């Protein structure tokens, strides 16, 4: 599916819907990694790592720039994603170590 070839909103919507399904599947995989991190990290204090958070956001921004996506929007999305991931990992840590 190439957006440059679309001639109808139905095509645009079908393309967006397909990408959304892929994004949700990838988010599922990402959160599975957060569960693994919660299982592996030695203590709850290790869950929040500001240096790693900055690295992840910077990498996402660099990739956004590389592919021509809006860097500021990606930065904001990744800030929210990483914070949600940290909260999820904390909950997983507490559940498994509770």
N, C-alpha and C positions, 0 to 999 in steps of 0.2 A: 504494500500500500504506500503510494507516494502522494503526499498532499498536493504537490505541484500538478498532479494529474487529475485531481478531483474537479468535478463540475457540478456537484450538488451537495446540499447540506446533509443529505442522507449518507453520502460517502464520508464527509467530515465526521459525522456522529459515529458512524461505524468504526472509523479509525480511532477516534478518541476512546470509544468503549473497549476496543481491543487493547489499546495501550493501558487503560485503567485496569483491566484484568491482569495484564502482565505486571503492572506496578504492585497490585495487591499480592500477587504470588511472590514477588521479590521481597515485599515487606514481611510476609510470613517467614521467609527464609532468614531475613535479617533478625527478626525477633527470636527465631530458633537459636541464632548465634548468641543473642543476649541471655537466653536460658543457659546455654553452655558456659558463658562467662560467669554467670551467677553460681554455677556449680563448681567452677574451677578456682575462682578467686578465693584467697585464704580468709578474708574478712570483709565485712560490710563497708569499711572505710575505703577499700580498694575499688568499689563500684564507681565512684565519681573520680574521674581523672581529667582534670581541666586541660592538661597538655594534650592528651589524646583527643579530647573534644575539639580543641582548636585545630589539630592535625586533620581530623575527619572533615570538618567544615572547610578548611583550606583546600583539601583535595577535591571536594565536591565543587567548589568554586572554580578551581583550575580546570576541572573536566567540563564544567558549564561553559567556560570561556573557550575551551578547545572545540566544543561542538556548536557554539553559537547560541547557547541558551542564555537567558538573562541572569547574570551573575548575582545581582542583588536579591532577586526572587529566590534563587537557589540557596543563597546564604541564609535567608529567612526561613525557608522550608527546612534546611538542614539543622538550623538552630532548634526548631521545634521537634524535628525527628530525633535528634540526639538527646534532647531533654526528655522526651517521651520514652526513649530507649533506656535512659538511666533510671527513670521512675519504674519502668517495667522490670528492669534488672534488679532493682532494690526489692520489689515485691517478690520476684522469683527467689532472690537470696533469702528473704525472710521466710518464705514458704518452705524452702528446702532445709533451712537451718533452724527454723522456728522453735 
